[in-house]
Amino acid sequence: MAVQDLAGLLSLLGPLGVIGLASLRWPVERGRPGARVRLCGLFGLLGLAGPWIAGVGACGALGAFGAWNHQKPALARLARLGFLGVLGVPFLVQWAFGFVR
């Protein structure tokens, strides 16, 4: 399997960033630790770039961290899927610094 094929498959992880948007519907209580981690929810926007920039969409999974340490246990468990966004970081670096041929 070529790297570009893998990049296309990894872009399918981007929609996991929508989990972070659940924090807009059910906000995390003020005073709960993890506010800096929840800022990673902004990376969920990279998931929208998935169809156009191969591999970068996987970084959108980092958006799931928007529900980190949520008072609802189900959302807190889903936030752990944000670690899958690390798989897209090499493609983001390639794209940002122009290493793509």
N, C-alpha and C positions, 0 to 999 in steps of 0.2 A: 504494500500500500504506500503510495507516494505521500509526501508531506502535504501537498495541496489537497489531496483527497481527505486527509485527516483534518485539515483546516476547515474544509466544508462541513464535515461531520461535527466538529467542535462548535461551529457557529450555531448549531441547533440548541446549545446550552443557553444561549442568550435570553430566551424568554423566562428563564428562572428568575431574572431580575424583577419580574412582576411581583414576586413575593414581597419585595420591599415596599411596593405600593400599598400593600395591605396595611402598612403602618399609617397611611393617610386615612384610611377608613376607621381603624382602631388604633389611635395613637398610643405610643409607649408612655407610661406614666412618668411625669417629671420626677427627677431624683433617682431614677433607676440607673445603675452604672452601665457603661458601654456606649455613651453618646458619641464618642469619637469613632467607634467601630460602625455605628449606625450611619455615619456620614458616607460610608462606602456605598450606601444605597444609591448615590448619584451615579455610580458606575453602571447601574441598570440601564442608563441611556445608551451605553455602548452596545447593548444587546440589540438595539434598533439598527445598528450598522451591520449586523451579521450578514444579511443577504448581499451586501455590496462589498464588504471588505472581509475576505475569508480569514477565519480564525479570530478576528477581533471581537466578533459577536460573543465568543465564549467569555470574554471579560464581563459581559453583561450579567453573568451569573453572580458576580460580586455584589450586584444590587440586592440580592437576597439578604445581605447583612443589614439592610434597613430594618429588619424585624429582630435584630439581635437582642437578646435578653428581654424579650417581650413578656408581658404578664400572662398572655395566653400561651399555654404550653405547646399547643399545636404550631403556632407561628414561630415560637422559639426553636422548635425542632426543625422546621423548614428552613430557618435561617442558616442552618449548618450546611445546606447545599451551596452556599456562597463560596465554599472552599473550592468548588469545581471551577470557579472563575480563574484560578491560578493557571489553569491549562492554557488560557488564551493570552497570558502576558507575553510570552515570546513572540507571538504574532503581532501584538500591539507594538512592541519595541521595533520589530522589523518594519512595520508600516510607518511608524512615527519617524524613524531615522532614515527611511528611504533605502533599506537594504533589499527591497523587493526588486526582482529583475523583471 
